[in-house]
Every structure is written in structure tokens, then in C-alpha cells.
Amino acid sequence: MADRTANVTWTGALLDGGGTIESVGSDAFGPLGVTWASRAEEPDGRTSPEELIAAAHAACFSMALSHELAQAGTPPERLETSATVTFVPGTGITKVALSVRGSVPGMDEAAFVEKAEGAKEGCPVSMALTGVAEITVDAALA
């Protein structure tokens, strides 16, 4: 079992207030500014919960796909993954679009796409986001 922590300070109301992700337990990053505008309009040098979810999902998916490929006897040389999280004010997160390009010796395109779909379903972040209406993956060999 592993617990991970983050510490945030917020001041003011939602629309005109602001916050700071002060620290994370690993000390890997922080402080990071966050505001409603960075979430729903322009980031202007600040982050948003959705951007952090996108980073977490891209990393988790890459790890899951790497494992799926290795289990199939074709470990990847390289995976390049991006995640785009769509946030609609008043509705919430409506979509996550994953995109991966992989260099996987000995694997054909169809098998790679199949492994990517499996990794999308099995990734713990995907499972945590089951309330999101649409999670897609666009997978291709590089």
C-alpha cells in the first residue's frame, strides 16, 4: 500500500480567489498556482486539477501499457503518451483522450492497438475516472 499526499492553500471565493498547490509528499513539484481562470479559461502560467489529472493519466497509462507489452514478450523501446482532459464548467470532466505512439520491435499495429485498449481499461487512473463519459485511446506504432 502507498499513500500519496498533496497540500493546497486557497483564499477567496471560487471565481476571484486563488490557490497554491504548496507541496506534494515526494517534493517532486510545488508550489504551483491554481485559479478558476486557469481551469476554465486561460492557464496564464498556472495549472488546474484537470491538467494534473492529464499528467497522472498519461503516466499511469504508459506504465500499464509497458507492462502489457512486456507480458506479451514485446517490451517497448519507447512510448510517447499524451492525455487531454476536457473540462466543461457546470458539467465537469466530460472526456479524456489518450494518444500513444510506440516503438515496439516484433509487434504489429493491430496487436499494439489491442494492448493499448487493454492498458486503458486496466490503468488505475482510468478506473478512478469511471465517472467520465468518454475515455478514448488513439494508438499507433511510430
C-alpha positions in Angstrom: 0.0 0.0 0.0 1.2 3.5 -0.8 -0.4 6.8 0.3 0.4 10.0 -1.6 -0.3 13.5 -0.3 -0.7 17.0 -1.7 -1.2 20.2 0.3 -3.2 23.1 -1.1 -4.0 26.6 0.3 -7.0 28.5 -1.2 -8.1 32.1 -0.4 -11.2 33.8 -1.5 -14.3 32.8 -3.5 -14.2 30.4 -6.4 -14.3 32.9 -9.3 -12.0 35.6 -7.9 -9.9 33.6 -5.4 -6.8 31.6 -5.9 -4.8 28.8 -4.6 -1.4 27.2 -4.4 -0.5 23.6 -4.5 2.0 24.1 -1.8 3.7 20.8 -1.9 3.4 17.1 -2.6 4.7 14.3 -0.4 7.5 13.4 -2.8 8.7 17.0 -3.1 8.7 16.5 -6.9 6.9 19.8 -7.5 5.3 22.8 -5.9 4.4 25.4 -5.3 2.0 25.7 -8.3 -0.6 28.4 -8.7 -4.2 27.4 -9.5 -7.3 29.6 -10.1 -10.8 29.2 -11.6 -9.5 31.1 -14.7 -6.6 28.6 -15.1 -9.2 25.9 -15.0 -11.9 27.3 -17.3 -10.2 29.9 -19.4 -6.5 30.6 -20.0 -3.8 28.9 -17.8 -1.6 32.1 -17.7 1.2 30.2 -16.1 -0.9 28.4 -13.6 -2.2 24.8 -13.5 -5.6 23.2 -13.0 -6.9 20.0 -11.5 -7.6 18.7 -15.0 -4.0 19.3 -16.2 -2.7 17.4 -13.2 -5.2 14.6 -14.0 -4.0 14.6 -17.6 -0.4 14.2 -16.4 -1.3 11.4 -14.0 -3.4 9.6 -16.6 -0.7 9.8 -19.3 1.9 8.4 -16.8 -0.3 5.7 -15.5 -1.4 4.6 -18.9 2.2 4.4 -20.1 3.1 2.3 -17.2 0.2 -0.1 -17.8 0.9 -0.4 -21.5 4.6 -1.0 -20.9 3.6 -3.9 -18.6 1.0 -5.3 -21.1 3.7 -5.2 -23.8 6.3 -6.8 -21.6 3.9 -9.6 -20.5 3.3 -10.3 -24.2 7.1 -10.7 -24.7 7.5 -7.5 -26.6 8.7 -4.8 -24.2 8.6 -1.3 -25.7 11.7 0.6 -26.7 9.8 3.9 -26.2 6.2 5.1 -25.6 5.2 8.7 -26.1 1.8 9.4 -24.5 -0.3 12.5 -24.2 -3.6 12.9 -22.4 -6.2 15.7 -23.0 -8.8 16.2 -20.3 -11.9 18.1 -21.4 -13.5 20.2 -18.6 -16.9 21.9 -19.1 -17.8 24.5 -16.5 -21.0 23.5 -14.8 -20.7 19.9 -16.0 -17.2 18.7 -15.1 -14.8 16.4 -16.9 -16.5 15.1 -20.0 -13.7 13.4 -21.9 -10.2 12.1 -21.6 -8.4 11.5 -24.9 -5.2 9.4 -24.7 -2.8 9.3 -27.6 0.2 7.0 -27.7 3.0 6.3 -30.3 5.2 3.4 -29.6 8.3 1.8 -30.8 7.8 -1.9 -30.1 10.1 -4.3 -32.0 8.3 -7.5 -33.1 4.8 -6.2 -32.7 2.3 -5.3 -35.4 -0.1 -2.4 -35.4 -3.2 -4.4 -34.6 -1.6 -6.1 -31.6 -0.3 -2.7 -30.3 -3.8 -1.2 -30.6 -5.3 -4.2 -28.7 -2.7 -3.8 -25.9 -3.3 -0.1 -25.7 -7.1 -0.7 -25.3 -6.3 -3.2 -22.5 -4.0 -0.8 -20.8 -6.6 2.0 -21.0 -9.1 -0.3 -19.2 -6.7 -1.6 -16.7 -4.8 1.6 -15.7 -5.7 2.5 -12.1 -6.3 6.2 -13.1 -8.7 5.1 -15.8 -10.5 3.0 -13.2 -10.6 6.0 -10.9 -12.2 8.1 -13.7 -15.1 5.7 -14.4 -17.5 8.6 -14.0 -16.1 10.3 -17.1 -18.4 9.7 -20.0 -15.7 9.1 -22.6 -12.2 7.8 -22.4 -10.5 7.2 -25.7 -7.1 6.0 -26.9 -5.5 6.6 -30.2 -2.6 4.1 -30.5 -0.2 3.6 -33.4 3.3 2.4 -33.8 5.9 5.1 -34.5 
